[in-house]
Amino acid sequence: MKKRESDLDRTRGLLAGLGFEHAPAALSDLVEHAVREEMSLPVFLDLVLEREHAFREERRVKASLKISGLPVGKTLESYDFAFQRGLDRGRLDLLSTCEFARRKENVLLLGPPGVGKTHLAAGLGVRAVQNGFSVVFLTADELVERMRRDEAGGRGRAHRRKYMNAAVLIVDELGFQALDRKDAHLLFRLVSHRYERGSTVITSNKGIREWPDMLAGDEVLATAILDRLLHHCQVVTIDGRSFRIREMDRLTQPPPPRGG
């Protein structure tokens, strides 16, 4: 027994020396499991490597989600597709594979307030993180504020920012406030920089024909932005009921009468 423990200690030391972080602590349990299942040596080695990989992957995903700015709890699995029956579920299933991110395509989620655009965008962001892509989530107001600040600091600073270079940039709620000409030009610069370099996911309550009014009333600028966004793009229109109104209705419903 002592020899076995000393052998395990030596193996732990070797694994730690090679940079393994989870396997050294789990080695005893892994060995016991292997003996119980009468595993061959190659299968046991696969088990050790799989556990180490799973540990590292879980840690990577947690860290990436934390720095992404994605809202907590909004995943594709938690979205109520049964309530939003007008949504093309097949289109969302295709987007959930993150092929759009691999191809550096954009995604526009358009629809009135309350239909779950933010939830879907965040869910796609979570799925992108799980697939190894860097993700930045910003509201449109946050993005404009950062672009203004970075513009004041010089163009070189702006081009080094994460929102410029992330594999997937999610811009939420574009259109609730119209942009002035200067801010619209900053948005054009962002879209131009990211064109065919990364994926940009935008949620908006404005239809595409309303974008010129949203962008300082400048049709030429709006056309230039849309030209780059729509060239490689998936457009998802959600024309359904509001989740928030459903929740308000539920809360304001009178309680059922008690049985007599």
N, C-alpha and C positions, 0 to 999 in steps of 0.2 A: 504493500500500500504506500509506504514511504517512497519507494522507487518511482511508483506511478505519479505521486504528487510532485516529486522532484523533476520528473520528465515533463509534466504539465507546466511547472514553473519555468523550465527552460524554454518550452514552446511559447509560453506567454511572452517571455522576454524577447524571443526572436520575432514574434508577431508585432510586439510594440516597437521594436527596433526598425521594422520595415514600414512603420507608420500606420499599422492597424489600430483603430481606436475602440471598436466594439468587441471584436473577436477575443482579445485577451481576457476580458472580464467574463465573457460568455462561454469560454472554452470548456469548463467542466460540464456545464449543461449540454453543450453540443456533443461532447464525447459520450456522455451517458445516453443521449438520444441515439447516437450512432450505434452504440453497443446494443441497445434495446432493439433497434430496427435491423441489426446485422448488416450495416452498410459496408460496402466495399470502400477502399481508400479513395478512389476517384470521386465517388458519390459524397463521401465525407468532406473532401476538399471543396467540392462544389457547394456544400451546405455552409461551410465556413465563409467562403467568398460571397455567397448570396446574402448571408446575414450581415456581413460587413457592408456590402453594397447597399442593402436596404436601409441600414442605419445612416449611412452617409447621405443617401438620397432623401430620407425623411428630414434630416437636419438641413440639407440644402433648401428643400422646399419651404420649411419653416422660416429660415433666414430670408429667403427671396420674397416670400409673402409679406414679411414684416417691413422690408425696405421699399416694397412696391407702392405702398399707399392704398392698396385695395381694401375696400370695406370688408369687415369681418362677417362671415356667415352667408355671403351672397355667392352661392355656387349654382351651377346648372342643375345639380341634383335637387336643390331646394326650391327651384322655380316651379310655380304651379302652372304647368302646361295645360292641365285639364280646365282651369278657369279661363285661360287665354286661348280659346279654341281657334281663333282666326289666325294664329301664328303658324307659320310653315315649320312644323317640327322637323321635317326632313332637312331643311336648310340649316337649322340649328345643329342637328346631329352632324352634318358635314363640317360646319364651322368648328364643332367641338373636337375634331381630329387635329386641329391646329395646322391644317394644310395651308390655310391662308397666311399664317406666320412664316411657314417654310418658303412660300412663294413670294413673300413680302407684299401681299395684297392688303388692301384696306377694307374696312367694314363700316358701313353706315347703318345705325339703328335709329329709325325715324318713327315718330308717333306722338300722340298727345301725352300730356303729363299723366303719370300714374299707371301706365301700362306695363312697367317693368323693364324699361330700357336700361336703366342703371344696373339692375340685377343681372340682366343677361350679359352686359358688357363686362361686369365684374366676374361673372362666371366664366366667360371666355378668358379673362385674364388669369384666373386661378388655373384653368386648364393649360394655358400657355406656360405658366411657371412649372407646373407638373411635367411638362414636356421639354423643359430645359431652356426656355426662352426668358430673357430679361424683360420685365414689365414695369411700366410706370403708369400710375393712375392719378389723374388730376381733374378737378372740375375746370370748366372753361375759365372761371374767374381766377382760380389759382394759376392756371397756365398763363393767362394774360399778365398777371402780376409778375410772374417769374420772367417772362419774356421782356417786360419793361425793365426790370431790374438788371437783367443780363445785357440788354441793349445799352443801358447806361454804363455798364462795365466794359463794353467793347465787344465787337463781333467774335473775336477769338474765344472769349469767355463763354459766349452763348453756344458756340459750336461744340464746346466740351461738356455741356450739360447732359445729364442722363436723359432728359425728355427729348433731346435731339437724337440721341444715339441708341436708345433702348430698342430691342427687337420688336416690342409691341408697346405703343403709346396709346393709352385710353384717355380720351377727352370727353368728359361727361357734362351734359346740359349746355351744349353750345346752342345759343339762340334765345336763351331767357333774357339776355341783355344784348342790344345791338352794339356792335363794335364801331369805334370811330375810325377814321381813315388810317391813323398811325397804327392802331392795334390790328386792323385788318391787314396792313402790310407786314406786320410782324408774323401774323398767322400765315400769310403767303410765303414768307421766308422759311418758316418751319416746315410747311408742307413741301416746299421745293427741296429743302435739304433732305427730307426723309423719303422723297420720291424714289421708289425702287431700291431704297436702302433698308427700310423697315416697314412694319405694318402699323397703320394708325386706325384705331377704332374710335368712332365718334357717335355719341348719342345726341339727338336733337329733336326738339318739338316742332321744328320748321321743315316743311317740305322743300325739296331742292329748288323749286321755282321761287321760294321765298328768301333764298340765300342772298340775293343782291341787296334787299332791304336790310338784312341782318348785317351785311358787311358794308356799312357806311353808304348804302345806296349806290355803290360803284359796281355796275354790271360787268365792266371789263375785268376788274379785280376778282369779282366773284366767279366769272367764267374761267379765269386763270387758275384759281384755287380748285374749282370743281374739275377742271380738265385733268389735273394731276391726281386728285383724289379718286376720280371715277375711272381712270384708265385701267387700273387693276383693282377691282372693287366688288364686294358683295353688298348689295343694298337689301336690308330687311325692313319692311314696313309693318308696323304693329298698329292695327286699327281695331282696338278692342276696348274692353271695360277697364275702369280704374281699380287697381287693387286697394288704394286708399279709401275710395268711396265705398267699396265692398266692406272694408273693415269698419268704417263709420256707421254703415247701415247695420252691421252686426252688433255694434256697441249700443246703438240707439233703439234696437228692437225691444219692445216691452217683454218682460219675462212671461213665460207661458202660465196660464191660470193653474192654480193648484187644484188637485182633485178634491171633490167634496166628499 
